[in-house]
Structure formats: structure tokens, C-alpha cells
């Protein structure tokens, strides 16, 4: 899922992840925060943290859902 702030300067992306064995890791997502086109942070988060972040950004800060990412990204981590 992709969330974009009003004005478009801040973008928050969540991608499903998979290990190098091509097996999806359930309940874990890659979270990428971008500001003005430059990546600020990348980390693995649980589905609970992702859901809280989405609700917070949309309801409290007026972010818009601008895309849905369904293709898993490779990750060597499975923990937060």
C-alpha cells in the first residue's frame, strides 16, 4: 500500500516481503518512508504496526491511499 501526504512531499510505502527462498513471510511488511523523492527509512514491520500507521496517517494527518503494492520484495529479515 502507498500513502501520500497532501502536497505529495511525503510518501509511505508498505510491501509484502519474501525470503531469498521465494517464500512469502506472513504478517511482515517492508515499510519505506520517502521525503521529496529521497528514501529516509526502510524497515520491516508487523501487520499490526502497519495497520496502526495507516489508520493514523489517513485519519489524523489526511494522507491519501495512492497505490496498492502486491508484489513481495526480498528481505533477509523477518523480525522488526
SULBEL-V317633 format. One record per backbone hydrogen bond with DSSP energy under -1.0 kcal/mol. NH is the residue of the N-H (numbers start at 1). CO is the residue of the C=O. If there is no record, write none. Layout:
nh=(NH NH)
co=(CO CO)
This chain:
nh=(2 3 4 5 8 11 12 13 14 15 18 19 22 25 28 29 30 31 32 33 34 35 36 38 40 41 43 45 47 50 51 52 53 54 55 56 57 58 59 60 63 64 66 67 73 75)
co=(67 12 64 10 5 34 3 32 1 30 73 23 19 17 25 45 15 43 13 41 11 38 9 35 33 33 31 29 27 46 47 48 49 50 51 52 53 54 55 56 57 4 2 2 16 18)
